[in-house]
Amino acid sequence: MSQSLHHLPVLEPYVELARRRLKHTDDVYQSLIAVTPKDLRLCSHQQLRAKGNHFGAFYIRLADIARLPAGELQVRPSRVVSPPDRSGYVSGEGLGLSSPIGSERLVSSQPSSFSLSESDPVERPEHVLRTKHEVVTAGMAAEFISAVLDICSEQKNSDSRIEFTPAPTTYIIESQWLQSVCQDDGSFIRRKKSKLDRGWVSQGHNLAMFEAKALYTSWNEEEDVAQISTSVRAQLACEVFGSIFQRLNADDDPDDLSCKDRHVFLISAHQTSLTFTHTTINKDYLDYLQSDSPTDSLPFLSLVSSEQFDIEKVPGRIEAAISIMALVSFLDDTEKTET
């Protein structure tokens, strides 16, 4: 089961500190808010790189998604307005009103150009038109995540850093009740300086997974907004399961998992939106996955999701960066408490 919130509850204790830290990074913060959706359409790659400074590479990849294919115009659909069909209704035509119902100005079949507000979500037709290969979405999100991790997040230990790697991880799930193979599109990993040669080497398992999709394939008709489809949710859950099995060998006791290892994070990107998902591995669920016979009652794995942060827009970009910074602080805190 899942639940949608603004930021992940597990990260809330770190959110306001991350917000204050981000706003006091001066030129970094200005780079994060420098480019608008209009800039993405009108500026060249060279201009975006210069304007975006620390986030220049990210803005170039973001523009590749945001721009519509050649020949496609952003237009308002034409509408035909008819007078209400009820007795006693007076249209206003001939009474001196500026735009009476039924006048020619309201029945034009020609669409008109318009610009969306900075906060407006992408409409369904444009969302489909903007569909590129998944590697474009993955590359854009990787640039954003890497920049936030490397420039914005406060990681005080000079010999240990959380970094992003675009290398995919393949997860193999083999249990009595579930067999599956899935692959993510990158991950957060901890790298530490080797005491032998001072080179950076990876330590432990993935700290957070990343999955990219070219578009949302499901639409909330009531709210007229894109949403994650059931099939994609199933894939994300499968990757969460895979991460659990990566952390636990079949012969290990689930009680041996540390507090840090019981938290699983996943960031999913759909076009220009990022969503953060979290679960905590509980003993009942691990026992179920490792059992040889069915249990009397099936345990639940609760997946909690954040709001969808649209990083094409400045407000969503800021909140997504804050979530990444909060996640790093959470991971560093759990690391310190167990060492």
matplotlib code that plots the C-alpha trace (Angstrom):
import matplotlib.pyplot as plt

x = [0.0, 1.2, 0.6, 1.4, 2.9, 4.9, 8.3, 8.9, 8.0, 11.3, 13.2, 11.0, 13.4, 16.1, 14.0, 14.1, 17.8, 18.4, 16.2, 18.1, 21.4, 20.4, 19.3, 22.6, 24.8, 24.5, 25.8, 24.8, 21.2, 21.1, 22.2, 19.4, 16.7, 18.3, 16.6, 12.8, 10.6, 10.7, 14.5, 14.5, 12.5, 14.3, 18.0, 20.6, 22.7, 25.6, 23.3, 21.9, 25.3, 26.5, 23.2, 23.0, 26.6, 26.9, 23.7, 24.5, 24.8, 21.5, 19.7, 20.9, 19.5, 16.3, 15.8, 16.2, 13.1, 11.1, 11.3, 8.5, 9.3, 9.7, 6.4, 4.5, 3.1, 1.9, -1.6, -4.9, -7.5, -10.3, -13.7, -17.2, -19.4, -23.2, -25.9, -27.6, -30.6, -33.2, -36.3, -36.0, -32.3, -31.1, -27.7, -26.9, -26.5, -27.7, -27.7, -24.3, -22.3, -18.7, -18.8, -22.3, -22.8, -23.0, -20.8, -18.1, -15.3, -16.3, -16.7, -13.4, -11.9, -8.4, -6.3, -4.4, -0.9, -0.5, 2.1, 1.6, 2.1, 5.3, 3.3, 1.0, 1.4, 2.2, -1.1, -1.7, -1.2, 2.1, 3.2, 2.9, 4.6, 7.6, 8.3, 11.9, 14.0, 14.4, 18.1, 17.3, 15.3, 17.9, 20.7, 18.8, 17.9, 21.5, 22.9, 20.5, 21.0, 24.8, 25.0, 22.9, 25.0, 28.3, 27.6, 24.6, 24.7, 26.8, 29.1, 31.6, 33.8, 36.4, 37.3, 33.7, 31.1, 27.7, 27.8, 25.6, 26.6, 24.6, 25.7, 22.7, 22.4, 20.7, 18.6, 17.9, 15.0, 14.8, 12.4, 9.7, 7.0, 8.8, 11.3, 12.2, 15.0, 15.0, 17.4, 17.6, 19.1, 21.6, 22.1, 23.4, 26.6, 29.1, 32.7, 35.6, 39.3, 41.4, 43.9, 46.4, 46.6, 44.1, 42.0, 38.2, 36.5, 32.8, 31.6, 28.6, 25.3, 23.4, 21.9, 19.1, 18.0, 17.1, 14.6, 13.8, 10.7, 10.1, 6.6, 3.7, 1.5, -1.4, -3.6, -5.7, -8.9, -10.5, -7.6, -6.3, -2.7, -0.2, 0.3, 2.4, 0.7, 0.0, 2.5, 5.3, 4.5, 4.9, 8.3, 9.4, 8.2, 10.2, 13.4, 12.7, 12.4, 15.6, 17.4, 16.2, 17.6, 20.9, 21.2, 20.3, 21.8, 19.3, 21.1, 21.2, 19.0, 16.7, 17.5, 21.1, 20.1, 21.2, 18.9, 20.6, 20.1, 16.4, 15.6, 15.2, 14.9, 14.0, 13.9, 11.8, 11.9, 9.0, 10.0, 10.8, 9.2, 11.0, 9.2, 10.9, 9.7, 10.7, 10.0, 11.3, 12.0, 10.3, 11.0, 7.5, 7.9, 11.4, 10.2, 7.4, 9.8, 12.2, 9.5, 9.1, 5.3, 2.6, 1.7, -1.7, -1.9, 0.1, 2.2, 2.3, 5.2, 4.2, 5.7, 5.4, 5.8, 6.5, 4.8, 5.9, 8.5, 8.5, 12.1, 11.3, 9.7, 11.7, 9.6, 9.7, 13.4, 14.0, 11.9, 13.6, 17.0, 15.9, 14.7, 18.1, 20.0, 17.7, 18.2, 22.0, 21.7, 19.6, 22.0, 25.0, 23.2, 22.4, 26.0, 27.4, 25.1, 26.3, 30.0]
y = [0.0, 3.6, 7.0, 10.4, 13.3, 16.4, 15.2, 11.7, 11.6, 9.9, 12.9, 15.6, 16.2, 17.2, 19.2, 22.7, 22.5, 21.6, 24.4, 27.0, 25.5, 25.7, 29.3, 30.3, 28.8, 32.1, 31.4, 27.8, 28.7, 31.3, 28.7, 26.4, 29.0, 30.8, 29.1, 29.2, 27.0, 29.9, 29.9, 26.2, 26.8, 29.9, 29.5, 27.5, 24.9, 27.3, 30.0, 27.5, 26.2, 29.8, 30.9, 27.7, 27.8, 24.9, 23.3, 24.1, 20.5, 19.7, 22.5, 21.3, 17.8, 19.3, 21.4, 18.3, 16.9, 20.2, 21.2, 20.0, 18.2, 20.4, 21.6, 21.2, 24.5, 25.1, 26.2, 26.6, 24.2, 26.0, 26.1, 26.6, 28.4, 28.0, 29.8, 27.8, 25.9, 27.2, 29.3, 33.0, 33.2, 36.5, 36.3, 40.0, 40.3, 43.7, 45.1, 46.7, 44.0, 43.7, 40.0, 38.6, 34.8, 33.7, 36.4, 35.4, 36.1, 33.1, 30.6, 31.0, 27.6, 29.0, 28.1, 30.8, 30.7, 30.9, 30.5, 28.3, 29.7, 28.8, 26.6, 24.9, 21.2, 19.9, 19.1, 15.6, 16.2, 18.0, 15.3, 12.7, 14.9, 15.4, 11.7, 11.0, 7.8, 6.8, 7.5, 11.2, 11.3, 9.3, 11.6, 14.7, 13.4, 12.0, 15.5, 17.1, 14.5, 14.5, 18.3, 18.4, 15.7, 17.2, 20.9, 21.4, 18.6, 19.1, 16.1, 17.0, 13.8, 14.5, 10.8, 9.6, 10.9, 9.8, 10.0, 9.1, 6.5, 6.0, 2.4, 0.1, -2.6, -5.9, -7.3, -11.1, -12.2, -15.8, -17.0, -19.6, -17.1, -14.6, -15.0, -12.0, -10.0, -6.2, -3.4, 0.2, 3.2, 4.3, 4.6, 6.5, 4.8, 5.6, 6.0, 6.2, 7.0, 3.9, 3.9, 2.2, 4.5, 7.2, 6.3, 6.4, 3.0, 2.0, 0.7, -1.6, -1.8, 0.8, 3.5, 4.6, 3.4, 5.4, 4.5, 6.6, 6.5, 8.4, 9.5, 8.8, 6.2, 6.8, 9.8, 10.9, 11.9, 13.7, 16.0, 16.0, 15.2, 12.5, 9.7, 6.5, 3.6, 0.3, -1.6, 0.9, 0.8, -3.0, -2.5, -0.1, -2.5, -5.3, -3.1, -2.5, -6.3, -6.7, -4.3, -6.2, -9.4, -7.6, -6.7, -10.1, -13.4, -16.3, -17.8, -14.6, -13.9, -10.9, -9.6, -9.1, -6.2, -2.9, 0.1, 1.7, -1.4, -1.6, 1.6, 1.4, 4.6, 4.9, 8.0, 7.7, 10.1, 10.5, 13.1, 16.2, 15.0, 13.3, 11.2, 9.8, 6.5, 4.9, 1.7, 0.1, -3.6, -5.4, -8.8, -10.2, -9.4, -10.9, -14.0, -14.3, -14.0, -16.6, -19.1, -22.5, -22.6, -20.0, -18.0, -17.7, -14.0, -12.1, -9.2, -5.9, -3.9, -0.2, 2.1, 5.8, 8.3, 12.0, 14.6, 14.7, 17.4, 18.9, 20.1, 22.0, 24.5, 26.5, 25.5, 21.8, 22.1, 23.6, 21.0, 18.1, 19.4, 19.8, 16.2, 14.9, 17.0, 15.7, 12.1, 12.6, 13.9, 11.0, 8.5, 10.2, 10.2, 6.5, 5.8, 7.7, 6.0, 2.6, 3.2]
z = [0.0, -0.6, 0.8, -0.8, 1.2, 0.6, 1.8, 3.1, 6.8, 7.7, 6.2, 7.8, 10.8, 8.2, 5.8, 7.4, 8.1, 4.4, 3.3, 5.4, 4.2, 0.6, 0.7, 2.3, -0.5, -2.4, -5.9, -5.8, -4.8, -7.5, -10.1, -8.9, -9.6, -12.5, -15.4, -16.0, -18.2, -20.8, -20.8, -21.5, -24.7, -25.8, -24.8, -26.6, -24.9, -24.7, -23.0, -20.6, -19.5, -18.9, -17.2, -15.1, -13.8, -11.3, -12.8, -16.4, -17.5, -15.8, -17.6, -21.0, -20.4, -18.9, -22.1, -24.2, -22.5, -22.2, -25.8, -28.1, -31.4, -34.5, -35.8, -32.6, -31.2, -27.7, -28.4, -26.5, -27.9, -29.7, -28.0, -29.3, -26.8, -27.2, -25.3, -22.5, -23.6, -21.1, -21.3, -20.6, -21.2, -22.7, -24.5, -24.3, -28.1, -29.3, -25.7, -26.0, -24.1, -25.2, -26.0, -26.2, -26.3, -29.9, -31.3, -33.9, -31.4, -29.3, -32.1, -33.9, -34.9, -34.9, -31.8, -30.0, -28.7, -24.9, -22.2, -19.2, -15.7, -13.9, -11.5, -14.0, -14.5, -18.0, -19.8, -21.1, -24.9, -24.3, -21.8, -24.6, -27.2, -24.9, -24.7, -25.4, -24.8, -21.2, -21.3, -21.8, -18.6, -16.8, -17.9, -16.9, -13.4, -12.9, -13.6, -11.1, -8.4, -8.8, -8.6, -5.4, -3.8, -4.8, -4.3, -2.0, 0.6, 3.7, 4.1, 6.7, 6.6, 3.9, 3.7, 3.2, 0.7, -0.7, -4.5, -7.4, -9.9, -13.2, -13.4, -13.2, -10.6, -11.4, -8.6, -8.6, -6.3, -5.5, -2.7, -2.2, -3.3, -5.6, -8.4, -10.4, -12.1, -12.3, -12.9, -11.8, -13.6, -11.0, -7.2, -4.3, -3.0, -0.2, -1.3, 1.2, 0.8, 1.0, 3.8, 1.5, -1.5, -0.6, -3.6, -3.5, -3.2, -2.9, 0.5, 1.2, -0.7, -2.5, -0.2, -2.6, -6.0, -9.0, -11.8, -14.9, -17.1, -20.4, -19.3, -17.0, -18.7, -16.3, -15.8, -12.9, -14.8, -11.8, -11.0, -14.7, -13.6, -14.5, -12.0, -11.6, -13.2, -11.4, -13.6, -12.8, -9.1, -9.3, -10.9, -8.2, -5.6, -7.3, -7.1, -3.4, -2.9, -4.8, -2.6, 0.4, -0.9, -1.8, 1.9, 3.3, 2.4, 2.5, 5.6, 7.6, 10.5, 9.7, 13.2, 12.1, 9.8, 11.2, 11.6, 8.6, 6.4, 7.2, 5.3, 1.6, -0.6, -4.2, -6.4, -9.6, -12.5, -15.0, -17.6, -15.4, -12.2, -9.3, -6.6, -3.5, -2.0, 1.3, 3.2, 6.4, 6.3, 9.1, 10.5, 9.7, 6.0, 5.8, 7.6, 5.0, 2.0, 3.5, 4.7, 3.2, 3.9, 3.6, 6.7, 8.2, 7.5, 4.8, 6.1, 4.3, 3.0, 3.3, 0.6, 1.4, -1.4, -1.5, -3.6, -7.3, -7.6, -11.1, -11.5, -14.7, -12.4, -9.8, -6.8, -7.6, -8.3, -4.8, -3.0, -4.8, -3.9, -0.3, -0.3, -1.6, 1.0, 3.8, 2.6, 2.7, 6.3, 7.3, 5.8, 7.5, 10.8, 10.7, 9.6, 12.6, 15.2, 14.0, 13.9]

ax = plt.figure().add_subplot(projection="3d")
ax.plot(x, y, z, "-o")
ax.set_aspect("equal")
plt.show()
